[in-house]
Amino acid sequence: MTSRAAIEDFFAQPVLAVAGASRDSKKFGNAAYRDLKARGIKVLAVNPSTNTVEGDPCYPSLSALPEKVGGLVIVTPPAVTEKLVQEAAKAGITRVWLQQGAESPAAIQFCEQNGITVIAHECIMMYEPNTMFLHRFHRFFKELAGGRPN
């Protein structure tokens, strides 16, 4: 289970990247990118299939990022996620958030075995600082049901 301290540490990073950020505003990768950016978090988009996301540059890989990031949000299919966590390790990224649906046992195990703090089975939108009411409401009921990170 993810700890509250890991979540707080993730959001304390000065720069985050979103792998799987999309130009399609209906895709979750785009929504996560937009939401983090709107909350004042410096965020870089990563997607080998596009050059821009929301008018910002998009990078084809983690190694192409113009600066070091403190955390990586992954919003990709599990098979792609497994490659991305390996690339994150090579890039020196020590915090990874595997958005629900992106995780796999192999990706989680790789992170744990390689000194990467991994947040999995949690929606980033529920824990992001100053999130919208709907996400806070969802988090409240999840915590009420005993699913609160300690």
Protein Blocks (a to p, Z undefined) as FASTA:
>chain_A
ZZfklmmmmmmpfbdcdehiafblkbmklmmmmmmmmnopacddddfkbcbeehiacdfb
fklpcbdcfbdcddddfklmmmmmmmmmmnopabdcddehjacfklmmmmmmnopacdeh
iafklmgghiafklmmmmmmmmmnopacZZ
